[in-house]
Amino acid sequence: MAEKQQMPPAEDGGNSVRMVSTMGIIGLLAGALIVLTYQVTFPVIQKNKAAALERAIFEVVPGATSKRTYQVSGDGLEILEGENAAVRKYYAAYDSTGQLTGVAIEAAGQGFQDILRILYGYDPDCQCIVGIKVLESRETPGLGDKIEKDENFLKNFIALDATLADDGATMAHPIEMVKFGQKTDAWQVEAITGATISSRAVANILRVSSSESVPFLTDNLDTIEGDTP
């Protein structure tokens, strides 16, 4: 008689259980490591961001040597003690004699790739924007990122007109973008050739932000001029 073929022994189910358990433990350890790394690096990241912001404030307000942070409170401004990311803030900048030289304002809007965050300086004496700094950008390398380093483009913001209309509540001439070589007025932003979308994004952000912030700051100048650091 032919011998019966023997079936191979069943795999040990214990090996599978051990493998699943091991993978689970590895997953837990990896998750714990990620959380721990975040907790350790987060304060450092925040500190570096704060230092970068402070440097940017003095870049966009020429002549400033000190600053004071204000938060919007009701219809006015009050000094912000500590940090509060949830409030709208303005950074009043002063010269060495304690005179207000300008106000740094954060603003954001849609860029070509993602949200574009900028900081710009406003001088209430000339009613103009006197500097700009990109805080966060994911614009296309070699094209859109020219808004951060193109000298001709940055010249737009040496004295970009942000004058109020006679009503004191609206802009006399809202900021607008024009094509390269077509700038005729002080409130126009001349675009970068090949980076029109990013250039337009900056102009749009400044138009929206200035139309809100300039009238508000004008109404509250007494507060920030009187509180020298």
VOMI-502796 format. One record per residue (C-alpha): x, y negated, z negated; residue in three letters. Coordinates in pm, 1 decimal, m for minus. Each point is the difference from the previous one (the first is absolute). Example, Ala and Ser with C-alpha at 12.3 -4.5 7.8 and 13.67 -1.06 7.14 Angstrom:
2
zavex c1 1230.0 | c2 450.0 | c3 m780.0 | residuo ALA
zavex c1 137.0 | c2 m344.0 | c3 66.0 | residuo SER
This chain:
229
zavex c1 0.0 | c2 0.0 | c3 0.0 | residuo MET
zavex c1 111.4 | c2 m351.7 | c3 76.3 | residuo ALA
zavex c1 110.8 | c2 m190.1 | c3 m299.1 | residuo GLU
zavex c1 m221.4 | c2 m285.4 | c3 m108.1 | residuo LYS
zavex c1 153.5 | c2 m336.6 | c3 66.3 | residuo GLN
zavex c1 65.2 | c2 m180.8 | c3 m325.1 | residuo GLN
zavex c1 m121.7 | c2 m361.7 | c3 m31.0 | residuo MET
zavex c1 270.4 | c2 m253.8 | c3 m98.1 | residuo PRO
zavex c1 m21.8 | c2 m103.6 | c3 m360.8 | residuo PRO
zavex c1 m205.1 | c2 m314.7 | c3 m62.0 | residuo ALA
zavex c1 202.4 | c2 m314.6 | c3 m57.4 | residuo GLU
zavex c1 46.9 | c2 m95.9 | c3 m356.3 | residuo ASP
zavex c1 m264.4 | c2 m262.7 | c3 m76.9 | residuo GLY
zavex c1 219.3 | c2 m126.5 | c3 m281.2 | residuo GLY
zavex c1 248.5 | c2 m143.8 | c3 250.6 | residuo ASN
zavex c1 m270.7 | c2 m214.9 | c3 156.6 | residuo SER
zavex c1 m114.2 | c2 m127.7 | c3 m337.9 | residuo VAL
zavex c1 354.4 | c2 m88.1 | c3 m97.0 | residuo ARG
zavex c1 54.3 | c2 m182.1 | c3 329.8 | residuo MET
zavex c1 m316.3 | c2 m207.0 | c3 m41.4 | residuo VAL
zavex c1 92.9 | c2 m80.6 | c3 m359.0 | residuo SER
zavex c1 349.7 | c2 m106.2 | c3 102.9 | residuo THR
zavex c1 m134.0 | c2 m225.8 | c3 274.5 | residuo MET
zavex c1 m245.1 | c2 m153.9 | c3 m244.2 | residuo GLY
zavex c1 275.1 | c2 m74.4 | c3 m250.4 | residuo ILE
zavex c1 216.9 | c2 m153.7 | c3 272.8 | residuo ILE
zavex c1 m293.7 | c2 m217.9 | c3 107.9 | residuo GLY
zavex c1 m60.4 | c2 m119.2 | c3 m356.2 | residuo LEU
zavex c1 367.9 | c2 m79.7 | c3 m48.9 | residuo LEU
zavex c1 14.8 | c2 m190.3 | c3 331.5 | residuo ALA
zavex c1 m309.1 | c2 m200.6 | c3 m94.4 | residuo GLY
zavex c1 141.9 | c2 m81.0 | c3 m342.3 | residuo ALA
zavex c1 329.1 | c2 m106.5 | c3 159.1 | residuo LEU
zavex c1 m181.8 | c2 m233.9 | c3 241.7 | residuo ILE
zavex c1 m196.0 | c2 m160.9 | c3 m285.5 | residuo VAL
zavex c1 313.5 | c2 m35.4 | c3 m211.8 | residuo LEU
zavex c1 194.3 | c2 m154.2 | c3 289.7 | residuo THR
zavex c1 m282.7 | c2 m247.4 | c3 61.3 | residuo TYR
zavex c1 m14.1 | c2 m99.0 | c3 m367.0 | residuo GLN
zavex c1 375.4 | c2 m51.4 | c3 m13.0 | residuo VAL
zavex c1 32.8 | c2 m194.3 | c3 328.1 | residuo THR
zavex c1 m321.0 | c2 m207.2 | c3 m14.1 | residuo PHE
zavex c1 133.1 | c2 m261.1 | c3 m249.2 | residuo PRO
zavex c1 319.1 | c2 m32.3 | c3 206.1 | residuo VAL
zavex c1 m200.3 | c2 m46.9 | c3 321.2 | residuo ILE
zavex c1 m221.4 | c2 m262.0 | c3 m164.7 | residuo GLN
zavex c1 303.5 | c2 m182.7 | c3 m137.8 | residuo LYS
zavex c1 163.2 | c2 m5.1 | c3 344.0 | residuo ASN
zavex c1 m321.6 | c2 m127.4 | c3 160.3 | residuo LYS
zavex c1 m25.5 | c2 m278.3 | c3 m257.6 | residuo ALA
zavex c1 362.3 | c2 m100.8 | c3 63.2 | residuo ALA
zavex c1 m56.1 | c2 0.0 | c3 378.1 | residuo ALA
zavex c1 m312.9 | c2 m212.1 | c3 m41.4 | residuo LEU
zavex c1 184.7 | c2 m254.4 | c3 m213.6 | residuo GLU
zavex c1 276.2 | c2 m28.2 | c3 259.8 | residuo ARG
zavex c1 m262.3 | c2 m45.6 | c3 271.1 | residuo ALA
zavex c1 m169.3 | c2 m281.5 | c3 m194.1 | residuo ILE
zavex c1 320.3 | c2 m203.4 | c3 m0.9 | residuo PHE
zavex c1 52.0 | c2 75.5 | c3 369.1 | residuo GLU
zavex c1 m339.6 | c2 m126.6 | c3 114.8 | residuo VAL
zavex c1 8.4 | c2 m314.2 | c3 m218.0 | residuo VAL
zavex c1 326.2 | c2 m180.3 | c3 84.1 | residuo PRO
zavex c1 164.2 | c2 m183.3 | c3 m288.6 | residuo GLY
zavex c1 m178.1 | c2 195.0 | c3 m272.5 | residuo ALA
zavex c1 202.1 | c2 116.9 | c3 m299.1 | residuo THR
zavex c1 m274.1 | c2 120.8 | c3 m235.8 | residuo SER
zavex c1 m356.5 | c2 125.9 | c3 25.8 | residuo LYS
zavex c1 m312.9 | c2 55.1 | c3 m201.6 | residuo ARG
zavex c1 m273.7 | c2 251.7 | c3 81.2 | residuo THR
zavex c1 m365.2 | c2 m103.5 | c3 m12.1 | residuo TYR
zavex c1 m312.1 | c2 208.7 | c3 22.6 | residuo GLN
zavex c1 m339.3 | c2 m108.4 | c3 124.6 | residuo VAL
zavex c1 m239.0 | c2 m49.4 | c3 m289.4 | residuo SER
zavex c1 m349.5 | c2 m107.6 | c3 92.1 | residuo GLY
zavex c1 32.6 | c2 m309.7 | c3 217.0 | residuo ASP
zavex c1 351.2 | c2 m79.3 | c3 m119.8 | residuo GLY
zavex c1 343.9 | c2 133.1 | c3 m82.8 | residuo LEU
zavex c1 163.0 | c2 114.0 | c3 m320.3 | residuo GLU
zavex c1 348.3 | c2 124.7 | c3 m80.1 | residuo ILE
zavex c1 33.3 | c2 376.0 | c3 34.3 | residuo LEU
zavex c1 181.6 | c2 160.8 | c3 m289.6 | residuo GLU
zavex c1 142.2 | c2 343.6 | c3 82.0 | residuo GLY
zavex c1 m113.9 | c2 194.6 | c3 304.8 | residuo GLU
zavex c1 m347.2 | c2 56.5 | c3 139.0 | residuo ASN
zavex c1 m21.1 | c2 143.6 | c3 349.3 | residuo ALA
zavex c1 m377.8 | c2 m40.1 | c3 9.3 | residuo ALA
zavex c1 m8.5 | c2 m381.0 | c3 m2.7 | residuo VAL
zavex c1 60.2 | c2 m247.5 | c3 278.2 | residuo ARG
zavex c1 328.7 | c2 m177.8 | c3 m61.6 | residuo LYS
zavex c1 184.2 | c2 m311.4 | c3 108.6 | residuo TYR
zavex c1 368.7 | c2 m63.7 | c3 m63.6 | residuo TYR
zavex c1 73.4 | c2 m365.8 | c3 m72.7 | residuo ALA
zavex c1 364.1 | c2 m83.2 | c3 76.9 | residuo ALA
zavex c1 196.2 | c2 m290.6 | c3 m152.5 | residuo TYR
zavex c1 333.6 | c2 m168.8 | c3 65.8 | residuo ASP
zavex c1 275.9 | c2 m55.3 | c3 m255.8 | residuo SER
zavex c1 m175.0 | c2 m312.7 | c3 m134.7 | residuo THR
zavex c1 m327.9 | c2 182.6 | c3 m58.2 | residuo GLY
zavex c1 m180.0 | c2 m153.0 | c3 298.5 | residuo GLN
zavex c1 m237.5 | c2 219.0 | c3 196.9 | residuo LEU
zavex c1 156.0 | c2 82.2 | c3 335.8 | residuo THR
zavex c1 m262.7 | c2 239.1 | c3 129.6 | residuo GLY
zavex c1 m215.3 | c2 303.7 | c3 m62.3 | residuo VAL
zavex c1 69.2 | c2 353.9 | c3 120.2 | residuo ALA
zavex c1 m309.8 | c2 189.6 | c3 108.1 | residuo ILE
zavex c1 m43.4 | c2 370.7 | c3 74.0 | residuo GLU
zavex c1 m223.1 | c2 99.1 | c3 290.0 | residuo ALA
zavex c1 m75.0 | c2 313.3 | c3 199.3 | residuo ALA
zavex c1 m179.9 | c2 111.8 | c3 313.2 | residuo GLY
zavex c1 m3.7 | c2 259.3 | c3 274.5 | residuo GLN
zavex c1 320.4 | c2 25.3 | c3 201.6 | residuo GLY
zavex c1 65.2 | c2 212.9 | c3 307.0 | residuo PHE
zavex c1 71.0 | c2 318.2 | c3 m196.7 | residuo GLN
zavex c1 m134.5 | c2 m59.1 | c3 m349.7 | residuo ASP
zavex c1 m69.3 | c2 m265.4 | c3 m261.0 | residuo ILE
zavex c1 253.3 | c2 m282.7 | c3 16.5 | residuo LEU
zavex c1 83.8 | c2 m179.5 | c3 m326.5 | residuo ARG
zavex c1 172.6 | c2 m336.5 | c3 1.9 | residuo ILE
zavex c1 99.0 | c2 m276.4 | c3 m239.0 | residuo LEU
zavex c1 m3.6 | c2 m359.3 | c3 119.5 | residuo TYR
zavex c1 91.4 | c2 m332.7 | c3 m153.5 | residuo GLY
zavex c1 m237.7 | c2 m297.3 | c3 0.5 | residuo TYR
zavex c1 120.5 | c2 m355.3 | c3 m65.3 | residuo ASP
zavex c1 m287.7 | c2 m220.3 | c3 m123.9 | residuo PRO
zavex c1 193.4 | c2 m319.8 | c3 78.0 | residuo ASP
zavex c1 21.9 | c2 64.6 | c3 373.4 | residuo CYS
zavex c1 m306.9 | c2 227.4 | c3 2.7 | residuo GLN
zavex c1 197.7 | c2 253.7 | c3 196.2 | residuo CYS
zavex c1 136.1 | c2 353.5 | c3 m16.6 | residuo ILE
zavex c1 375.2 | c2 m14.6 | c3 m58.1 | residuo VAL
zavex c1 109.8 | c2 363.7 | c3 2.8 | residuo GLY
zavex c1 m111.9 | c2 357.5 | c3 46.2 | residuo ILE
zavex c1 125.2 | c2 339.5 | c3 m112.2 | residuo LYS
zavex c1 m129.0 | c2 344.5 | c3 97.4 | residuo VAL
zavex c1 m54.0 | c2 206.1 | c3 m315.5 | residuo LEU
zavex c1 m131.8 | c2 318.0 | c3 158.3 | residuo GLU
zavex c1 m12.6 | c2 103.4 | c3 363.3 | residuo SER
zavex c1 m22.1 | c2 312.9 | c3 213.0 | residuo ARG
zavex c1 19.3 | c2 m181.4 | c3 330.4 | residuo GLU
zavex c1 173.0 | c2 166.1 | c3 296.0 | residuo THR
zavex c1 380.6 | c2 m1.9 | c3 m41.2 | residuo PRO
zavex c1 164.5 | c2 m222.0 | c3 258.3 | residuo GLY
zavex c1 m327.1 | c2 m173.1 | c3 92.9 | residuo LEU
zavex c1 m249.0 | c2 m79.8 | c3 m273.7 | residuo GLY
zavex c1 267.0 | c2 m20.6 | c3 m266.6 | residuo ASP
zavex c1 139.6 | c2 m307.3 | c3 177.5 | residuo LYS
zavex c1 m242.9 | c2 m205.9 | c3 m210.2 | residuo ILE
zavex c1 247.2 | c2 55.0 | c3 m284.1 | residuo GLU
zavex c1 317.1 | c2 m109.4 | c3 179.2 | residuo LYS
zavex c1 m64.1 | c2 m184.2 | c3 326.7 | residuo ASP
zavex c1 143.5 | c2 m349.5 | c3 m58.4 | residuo GLU
zavex c1 m226.6 | c2 m175.8 | c3 248.1 | residuo ASN
zavex c1 m306.9 | c2 159.1 | c3 m153.9 | residuo PHE
zavex c1 107.2 | c2 m91.5 | c3 m354.7 | residuo LEU
zavex c1 46.0 | c2 m362.2 | c3 109.1 | residuo LYS
zavex c1 m379.2 | c2 m13.9 | c3 30.4 | residuo ASN
zavex c1 m14.2 | c2 m6.5 | c3 m377.4 | residuo PHE
zavex c1 243.5 | c2 m277.9 | c3 m81.8 | residuo ILE
zavex c1 m286.5 | c2 m251.9 | c3 2.3 | residuo ALA
zavex c1 m315.4 | c2 172.3 | c3 126.9 | residuo LEU
zavex c1 m286.5 | c2 m247.1 | c3 m33.4 | residuo ASP
zavex c1 m262.8 | c2 97.3 | c3 m259.7 | residuo ALA
zavex c1 m170.7 | c2 m337.3 | c3 m44.9 | residuo THR
zavex c1 m343.4 | c2 m18.6 | c3 m155.7 | residuo LEU
zavex c1 m288.6 | c2 m163.5 | c3 181.7 | residuo ALA
zavex c1 m163.1 | c2 m311.1 | c3 m143.9 | residuo ASP
zavex c1 m251.9 | c2 212.9 | c3 m189.2 | residuo ASP
zavex c1 284.5 | c2 149.6 | c3 m207.8 | residuo GLY
zavex c1 m150.4 | c2 346.0 | c3 36.0 | residuo ALA
zavex c1 98.9 | c2 112.2 | c3 349.3 | residuo THR
zavex c1 311.4 | c2 m10.4 | c3 215.5 | residuo MET
zavex c1 37.2 | c2 m290.0 | c3 241.4 | residuo ALA
zavex c1 156.0 | c2 239.5 | c3 251.8 | residuo HIS
zavex c1 m22.2 | c2 374.3 | c3 m75.8 | residuo PRO
zavex c1 327.7 | c2 178.8 | c3 69.6 | residuo ILE
zavex c1 5.6 | c2 175.5 | c3 336.5 | residuo GLU
zavex c1 237.3 | c2 204.2 | c3 212.9 | residuo MET
zavex c1 110.4 | c2 m105.5 | c3 347.7 | residuo VAL
zavex c1 216.2 | c2 177.4 | c3 253.0 | residuo LYS
zavex c1 373.7 | c2 m55.8 | c3 7.2 | residuo PHE
zavex c1 87.1 | c2 m336.2 | c3 153.6 | residuo GLY
zavex c1 m353.4 | c2 m140.4 | c3 m37.0 | residuo GLN
zavex c1 17.6 | c2 m157.2 | c3 m347.5 | residuo LYS
zavex c1 m112.0 | c2 m362.7 | c3 9.4 | residuo THR
zavex c1 m132.5 | c2 m64.1 | c3 m351.6 | residuo ASP
zavex c1 139.1 | c2 33.9 | c3 m352.1 | residuo ALA
zavex c1 m269.3 | c2 246.7 | c3 m110.7 | residuo TRP
zavex c1 78.4 | c2 250.9 | c3 275.0 | residuo GLN
zavex c1 209.7 | c2 314.9 | c3 m40.6 | residuo VAL
zavex c1 202.9 | c2 82.5 | c3 309.9 | residuo GLU
zavex c1 m6.4 | c2 375.6 | c3 62.0 | residuo ALA
zavex c1 295.6 | c2 230.2 | c3 52.8 | residuo ILE
zavex c1 17.8 | c2 137.9 | c3 353.8 | residuo THR
zavex c1 m68.8 | c2 374.0 | c3 m20.9 | residuo GLY
zavex c1 m140.9 | c2 m22.9 | c3 m351.4 | residuo ALA
zavex c1 m318.6 | c2 m195.2 | c3 62.1 | residuo THR
zavex c1 m218.9 | c2 219.0 | c3 m220.5 | residuo ILE
zavex c1 226.2 | c2 m33.6 | c3 m302.5 | residuo SER
zavex c1 38.0 | c2 m373.9 | c3 63.4 | residuo SER
zavex c1 m377.0 | c2 m38.1 | c3 17.8 | residuo ARG
zavex c1 m37.2 | c2 198.7 | c3 m322.2 | residuo ALA
zavex c1 224.1 | c2 m247.2 | c3 m185.1 | residuo VAL
zavex c1 m190.1 | c2 m298.6 | c3 141.1 | residuo ALA
zavex c1 m334.7 | c2 156.7 | c3 m93.6 | residuo ASN
zavex c1 116.3 | c2 77.7 | c3 m353.9 | residuo ILE
zavex c1 121.0 | c2 m356.4 | c3 m47.7 | residuo LEU
zavex c1 m317.7 | c2 m149.1 | c3 146.8 | residuo ARG
zavex c1 m228.0 | c2 198.9 | c3 m230.6 | residuo VAL
zavex c1 216.4 | c2 m42.4 | c3 m309.5 | residuo SER
zavex c1 70.5 | c2 m371.8 | c3 44.7 | residuo SER
zavex c1 m367.0 | c2 m81.0 | c3 59.6 | residuo SER
zavex c1 m74.2 | c2 150.3 | c3 m340.9 | residuo GLU
zavex c1 310.9 | c2 m87.1 | c3 m200.7 | residuo SER
zavex c1 84.5 | c2 m354.2 | c3 112.6 | residuo VAL
zavex c1 m331.2 | c2 m160.5 | c3 m107.3 | residuo PRO
zavex c1 10.5 | c2 197.5 | c3 m326.2 | residuo PHE
zavex c1 356.7 | c2 m103.1 | c3 m79.4 | residuo LEU
zavex c1 m72.6 | c2 m362.4 | c3 86.9 | residuo THR
zavex c1 m281.0 | c2 1.0 | c3 m256.0 | residuo ASP
zavex c1 235.6 | c2 145.7 | c3 m262.5 | residuo ASN
zavex c1 322.7 | c2 m189.4 | c3 67.0 | residuo LEU
zavex c1 m20.9 | c2 m184.4 | c3 m332.4 | residuo ASP
zavex c1 25.5 | c2 330.4 | c3 m184.8 | residuo THR
zavex c1 313.0 | c2 131.5 | c3 169.5 | residuo ILE
zavex c1 172.7 | c2 m339.8 | c3 21.0 | residuo GLU
zavex c1 m41.9 | c2 m57.0 | c3 m370.3 | residuo GLY
zavex c1 116.0 | c2 344.5 | c3 m116.9 | residuo ASP
zavex c1 370.4 | c2 m3.4 | c3 73.1 | residuo THR
zavex c1 191.9 | c2 312.1 | c3 m112.5 | residuo PRO
